[in-house]
């Protein structure tokens, strides 16, 4: 009786999974390794520098010119300078990160 119940449950699961979930064969295997990635703290400082400098350039452009086209041009010109300036202030740093063992055989996605 117990084996019959187990086999009925297993049959129900086997029938319902393909109906409810899209199953895709996606074999991936990667051994543990060291990977160089950008330092997140340094990139955050760089992004903050860019945001602050672009905000300042926007304020200056809005106060200096009344024409929206001229303001836009001034802001875009300053943005290119800001990117180079902030990268000099906060150079890109690479940090070694250890990736763990990764094994993947199947991908599941809900159909509904």
KESEKOL-923112 format. One record per residue (C-alpha): residue number from 0; residue in one letter; chain; x, y, z. Coordinates in nm, 4 decimals, padded with zeros to 6 digits. Example, Ala and Ser with C-alpha at 12.3 -4.5 7.8 and 13.67 -1.06 7.14 Angstrom:
BEGIN
+-----+-----+-------+----------+----------+----------+
:   n : res : chain :        X :        Y :        Z :
+-----+-----+-------+----------+----------+----------+
:   0 :   A :     A :  01.2300 : -00.4500 :  00.7800 :
:   1 :   S :     A :  01.3670 : -00.1060 :  00.7140 :
+-----+-----+-------+----------+----------+----------+
//
This chain:
BEGIN
+-----+-----+-------+----------+----------+----------+
:   n : res : chain :        X :        Y :        Z :
+-----+-----+-------+----------+----------+----------+
:   0 :   X :     A :  00.0000 :  00.0000 :  00.0000 :
:   1 :   X :     A :  00.2798 :  00.2385 :  00.0928 :
:   2 :   X :     A :  00.4754 :  00.1745 : -00.2275 :
:   3 :   X :     A :  00.1602 :  00.2290 : -00.4295 :
:   4 :   X :     A :  00.1077 :  00.5682 : -00.2648 :
:   5 :   X :     A :  00.4712 :  00.6641 : -00.3260 :
:   6 :   X :     A :  00.4576 :  00.5607 : -00.6880 :
:   7 :   X :     A :  00.1312 :  00.7507 : -00.7414 :
:   8 :   X :     A :  00.2846 :  01.0640 : -00.5849 :
:   9 :   X :     A :  00.5970 :  01.0302 : -00.7961 :
:  10 :   X :     A :  00.3886 :  00.9847 : -01.1112 :
:  11 :   X :     A :  00.1850 :  01.2955 : -01.0236 :
:  12 :   X :     A :  00.5013 :  01.5040 : -00.9773 :
:  13 :   X :     A :  00.6527 :  01.3766 : -01.3016 :
:  14 :   X :     A :  00.3353 :  01.4719 : -01.4885 :
:  15 :   X :     A :  00.2848 :  01.8128 : -01.3238 :
:  16 :   X :     A :  00.6422 :  01.9460 : -01.3496 :
:  17 :   X :     A :  00.6440 :  01.9761 : -01.7327 :
:  18 :   X :     A :  00.2972 :  02.1350 : -01.7229 :
:  19 :   X :     A :  00.3822 :  02.4018 : -01.4653 :
:  20 :   X :     A :  00.7530 :  02.4564 : -01.5263 :
:  21 :   X :     A :  00.9611 :  02.4922 : -01.8398 :
:  22 :   X :     A :  01.2618 :  02.2634 : -01.8045 :
:  23 :   X :     A :  01.5739 :  02.3377 : -02.0087 :
:  24 :   X :     A :  01.8887 :  02.1244 : -02.0260 :
:  25 :   X :     A :  02.1788 :  02.3576 : -01.9478 :
:  26 :   X :     A :  02.4870 :  02.1675 : -01.8311 :
:  27 :   X :     A :  02.7523 :  02.3926 : -01.6780 :
:  28 :   X :     A :  03.0535 :  02.2983 : -01.4734 :
:  29 :   X :     A :  03.3228 :  02.5286 : -01.3375 :
:  30 :   X :     A :  03.5988 :  02.4435 : -01.0959 :
:  31 :   X :     A :  03.6973 :  02.6822 : -00.8156 :
:  32 :   X :     A :  03.9224 :  02.9596 : -00.9440 :
:  33 :   X :     A :  04.0502 :  03.3092 : -00.8759 :
:  34 :   X :     A :  03.9012 :  03.5868 : -01.0899 :
:  35 :   X :     A :  04.0069 :  03.9525 : -01.1082 :
:  36 :   X :     A :  03.7097 :  04.1862 : -01.0663 :
:  37 :   X :     A :  03.6711 :  04.5590 : -01.0156 :
:  38 :   X :     A :  03.6742 :  04.6708 : -00.6518 :
:  39 :   X :     A :  03.3142 :  04.7565 : -00.5626 :
:  40 :   X :     A :  03.4073 :  05.0244 : -00.3064 :
:  41 :   X :     A :  03.6340 :  05.2034 : -00.5552 :
:  42 :   X :     A :  03.3666 :  05.1895 : -00.8262 :
:  43 :   X :     A :  03.1109 :  05.3305 : -00.5804 :
:  44 :   X :     A :  03.3447 :  05.6236 : -00.5049 :
:  45 :   X :     A :  03.3934 :  05.6790 : -00.8783 :
:  46 :   X :     A :  03.0177 :  05.6774 : -00.9446 :
:  47 :   X :     A :  02.9588 :  05.9191 : -00.6560 :
:  48 :   X :     A :  03.2280 :  06.1514 : -00.7923 :
:  49 :   X :     A :  03.0669 :  06.1454 : -01.1375 :
:  50 :   X :     A :  02.7223 :  06.2133 : -00.9916 :
:  51 :   X :     A :  02.8460 :  06.5057 : -00.7798 :
:  52 :   X :     A :  03.0445 :  06.6626 : -01.0635 :
:  53 :   X :     A :  02.7607 :  06.6266 : -01.3161 :
:  54 :   X :     A :  02.5176 :  06.7808 : -01.0677 :
:  55 :   X :     A :  02.7528 :  07.0747 : -01.0224 :
:  56 :   X :     A :  02.7953 :  07.1107 : -01.3992 :
:  57 :   X :     A :  02.4166 :  07.1055 : -01.4411 :
:  58 :   X :     A :  02.3727 :  07.3804 : -01.1819 :
:  59 :   X :     A :  02.6384 :  07.5924 : -01.3512 :
:  60 :   X :     A :  02.4857 :  07.5411 : -01.6966 :
:  61 :   X :     A :  02.1362 :  07.6291 : -01.5760 :
:  62 :   X :     A :  02.2582 :  07.9483 : -01.4125 :
:  63 :   X :     A :  02.4850 :  08.0504 : -01.7031 :
:  64 :   X :     A :  02.2478 :  08.0146 : -01.9992 :
:  65 :   X :     A :  01.8780 :  08.0620 : -02.0670 :
:  66 :   X :     A :  01.8613 :  07.8562 : -02.3857 :
:  67 :   X :     A :  01.7860 :  07.4847 : -02.3188 :
:  68 :   X :     A :  01.9935 :  07.3761 : -02.6189 :
:  69 :   X :     A :  02.2959 :  07.5663 : -02.4921 :
:  70 :   X :     A :  02.2436 :  07.4268 : -02.1415 :
:  71 :   X :     A :  02.2296 :  07.0720 : -02.2784 :
:  72 :   X :     A :  02.5444 :  07.1282 : -02.4827 :
:  73 :   X :     A :  02.7303 :  07.2690 : -02.1824 :
:  74 :   X :     A :  02.6283 :  06.9738 : -01.9668 :
:  75 :   X :     A :  02.7316 :  06.7141 : -02.2272 :
:  76 :   X :     A :  03.0684 :  06.8812 : -02.2810 :
:  77 :   X :     A :  03.1321 :  06.8870 : -01.9068 :
:  78 :   X :     A :  03.0285 :  06.5218 : -01.8670 :
:  79 :   X :     A :  03.3180 :  06.4029 : -02.0826 :
:  80 :   X :     A :  03.5632 :  06.6018 : -01.8723 :
:  81 :   X :     A :  03.4045 :  06.4732 : -01.5512 :
:  82 :   X :     A :  03.4477 :  06.1081 : -01.6518 :
:  83 :   X :     A :  03.8191 :  06.1549 : -01.7129 :
:  84 :   X :     A :  03.8662 :  06.3663 : -01.3975 :
:  85 :   X :     A :  03.6891 :  06.1181 : -01.1710 :
:  86 :   X :     A :  03.8753 :  05.8207 : -01.3185 :
:  87 :   X :     A :  04.2029 :  05.9990 : -01.2391 :
:  88 :   X :     A :  04.0826 :  06.0652 : -00.8830 :
:  89 :   X :     A :  03.9527 :  05.7080 : -00.8387 :
:  90 :   X :     A :  04.1520 :  05.4718 : -01.0648 :
:  91 :   X :     A :  04.0105 :  05.1279 : -01.1350 :
:  92 :   X :     A :  04.1344 :  04.8642 : -00.8927 :
:  93 :   X :     A :  04.1131 :  04.4932 : -00.9567 :
:  94 :   X :     A :  04.0565 :  04.2576 : -00.6675 :
:  95 :   X :     A :  04.1062 :  03.8803 : -00.6789 :
:  96 :   X :     A :  03.7835 :  03.6986 : -00.5931 :
:  97 :   X :     A :  03.7557 :  03.3245 : -00.5499 :
:  98 :   X :     A :  03.4650 :  03.1710 : -00.7392 :
:  99 :   X :     A :  03.3371 :  02.8476 : -00.5860 :
: 100 :   X :     A :  03.2670 :  02.5191 : -00.7603 :
: 101 :   X :     A :  02.9623 :  02.5557 : -00.9861 :
: 102 :   X :     A :  02.7526 :  02.2682 : -01.1183 :
: 103 :   X :     A :  02.4259 :  02.3185 : -01.3055 :
: 104 :   X :     A :  02.2338 :  02.0649 : -01.5111 :
: 105 :   X :     A :  01.8761 :  02.1895 : -01.5463 :
: 106 :   X :     A :  01.7127 :  02.5320 : -01.5561 :
: 107 :   X :     A :  01.3525 :  02.5705 : -01.4413 :
: 108 :   X :     A :  01.1195 :  02.8625 : -01.5281 :
: 109 :   X :     A :  00.7551 :  02.9010 : -01.4332 :
: 110 :   X :     A :  00.5265 :  02.8858 : -01.7339 :
: 111 :   X :     A :  00.2567 :  03.1016 : -01.5764 :
+-----+-----+-------+----------+----------+----------+
//
